[in-house]
Amino acid sequence: MRLLVENISRLAGIGNEGRLRLCGAGMSVLNELNNAWLLVEDGRFAAFGGKGGIPPEGLRADVVVDARGGTVLPSWCDPHTHIVYAGSREGEFVDKIRGLSYAEIARRGGGILNSADLLHTLTENQLYVQAMRRVREVMQKGTGCIEIKSGYGLNTVDELKMLRVIRRIGESVPARVVSTFLGAHAIGRGYSHAEYVDLVVDEMMPEVGRERLADFVDVFCDEGFFTPEDTDRILDAAARWGMKPKIHVDELASIGGLQVGVRHGALSVDHLEHMTDGEFDILRGSATMPTALPGTSFFLNMPYAPARKMIDSGLPVAIASDYNPGSTPSGDMKFVVSLACIKMRLLPAEAINAATLNSACAMGLSSEYGSIDVGKVANFFITEPVPSIDFIPYAYTTPVVSRVFLAGKEVG
């Protein structure tokens, strides 16, 4: 099937010439074509051009879409979410307002353990129904690729339940879904630290691997959670099952998790709110994508990852929502792009590249997603008419997304 979009005011995120990620000064370049048209064939981008928004004479399509002067952008790619969870944690939200820190809430038995307790009470189908409401919401807001982690099970049965729900979501929606096994999110109730790490390595990992339920593995390597030594052992075990790392590091403190991740060839190291200057050199020359989560910093009143400094030093940066019930109950990537500009001092073009091509790279998907290039999967959205690309992060609560297309088909 051929789909033609015409009367496009500007077509952005084009012409990346096979690049899988953008680094340093390259992140400030967001290629645009004014007064454009776009052709999709069999779910992939087939051609695009200018000439007043009208395609060449004789170009035929089964479906013609009038963009009505809107801007067309590649869909957001969200490479770090915990969108499968049970219930909500607004009680902890009030605790934070009263002055308790994330770590203090966790020490009192709240946080991740609270979510694990709630999740244990739900059936797989109940969990799926809850999660699908959130997934549909973020798709309508322009997200076309999404990573979803387990990590609220904290025992073998419930971790597998979560991963099966994630697999079912991927089979149910047109968005591209990748799954990450995060059994090492916190120490499950009733286990010592050593016993729980043994459980993750000796029981959970083989079960996840045998059922092929996860594309990636994650570890919350941070102060009060899992050590670099734990992380090293878990990543070694995951490698035997073909699961590449995407790991939490430097959220609460810098304890060496980033170094372990890079040594294991991690696809991404995420959070980085307490990243040190010395860690820039560790990332330089690696294939690991530093991924910032500005929504977490906003919600928890934490420092922001030093994304501006990373880009100025020549590094790439991706951004993600961290959608979860405790520290970021939002998957709105447009707002994440705005936060990247307002709080981390990224230029609009840099923030959009961080939320599209580079965030696709943080999931290993940038050869197929993250930009509008011939041959890539046709995930894109059309905005209402806006005066410029810069208006999108500037108008941080304005819902500019008008129509969403995933694999070349409109999502209603």
Number of C-alpha atoms within 10 A of each C-alpha: 11 17 22 23 23 25 22 27 25 26 26 21 24 18 15 17 8 12 13 19 25 23 20 17 14 16 25 19 16 19 15 17 20 17 20 26 28 23 23 26 20 14 19 22 24 20 16 21 18 20 12 14 24 16 21 11 6 6 8 13 15 9 12 13 14 14 25 15 19 25 28 30 26 31 30 33 34 31 32 31 22 23 25 28 23 22 13 15 18 12 10 21 17 11 14 17 11 9 9 14 16 19 14 14 16 18 12 9 11 19 20 23 22 18 22 23 17 15 24 19 12 16 11 17 12 13 21 21 13 15 20 19 11 15 19 15 15 21 25 18 22 29 30 30 25 28 24 28 30 30 30 28 27 29 22 16 12 22 25 25 22 26 27 21 24 28 18 15 22 17 12 11 16 19 24 20 22 23 24 26 29 28 31 26 22 25 21 23 13 8 12 11 15 10 12 20 23 15 19 20 19 13 13 20 24 16 16 21 17 9 11 15 20 26 19 25 26 29 28 26 31 21 17 14 17 20 17 21 13 21 24 18 14 23 26 16 18 22 14 12 18 14 22 24 28 30 28 23 30 23 25 20 17 19 18 18 27 28 18 19 28 21 13 16 16 25 23 30 27 28 26 25 23 18 21 13 11 8 14 16 11 14 20 14 9 14 16 25 27 27 29 30 27 30 29 26 20 16 15 16 12 17 17 23 26 19 26 19 16 19 20 12 15 16 24 27 29 31 33 32 28 29 25 22 22 22 20 20 19 21 27 22 26 26 22 28 31 27 23 30 21 16 17 20 16 22 20 24 22 28 28 35 31 33 30 31 30 34 33 30 27 33 25 18 19 21 18 21 30 34 33 30 23 20 16 19 25 29 33 26 28 26 22 16 17 15 11 11 19 14 14 22 23 17 13 16 12 12 13 21 20 17 19 25 24 25 21 23 18 13 17 9
